[in-house]
Amino acid sequence: ELKVEQNPLFLSMQEGKNYTIYCNYSTTSDRLYWYRQDPGKSLESLFVLLSNGAVKQEGRLMASLDTKARLSTLHITAAVHDLSATYFCAVPYSGGGADGLTFGKGTHLIIQP
Amino acid sequence: ETGVTQTPRHLVMGMTNKKSLKCEQHLGHNAMYWYKQSAKKPLELMFVYSLEERVENNSVPSRFSPECPNSSHLFLHLHTLQPEDSALYLCASSQWLVRGQFFGPGTRLTVL
């Protein structure tokens, strides 16, 4: 059974600081996805990581994937209040075509001025 | 309309009611999904449809019945639900998983 674990589950940080969210998964996969969810809203796709060593950056967020370690990181640089949200990582079930995703529990991020 | 739309956005129903959730994707994708998000559990996959064929039923109770009449539409028919079925139901679509799944706004369901 595929398990996806995120840590921390809750993070309160100050603006301007850097931090990293970790996502571990239990079975082989060469793909991983990061999503953002604002309160009462749906999920917004942030990053699609499709191979070992993949690194993607968008603004103050950078995501990476190490398939050998079964680990992905989401790094936040010089955080700003607008980044406050819940962040989820997700891994496909079997690596095929139309696979469902197994999600982590999410990291609830609060960035304080 | 663009992206993935869901109706209704909010639904309150009794345990003996029958209702349906509708999802429509305007992205030309070939796979659609239903997920459940409740306060007590992580996002859970319910059903997967690929090219209008169901390819995954993630041990979902039979009181939830999906229907995919074509590649753009997905329904979730609900009957004799329980209060613990109250949750946010999210629909998603993808062109398989090359670019990830795109989610609709969700239907907030309350079962009384």
Interface residues (C-beta under 8 A of the other chain):
Chain A: R31 Y33 Y35 K41 S42 L43 E44 S45 V48 L50 F88 A90 P92 Y93 G96 G97 A98 D99 G100 L101 T102 F103 G104 K105 G106
Chain B: N30 A31 Y33 P42 L43 L45 V48 Y49 S50 V55 E56 N58 L90 A92 S94 W96 L97 V98 R99 G100 Q101 F102 F103 G104 P105 G106
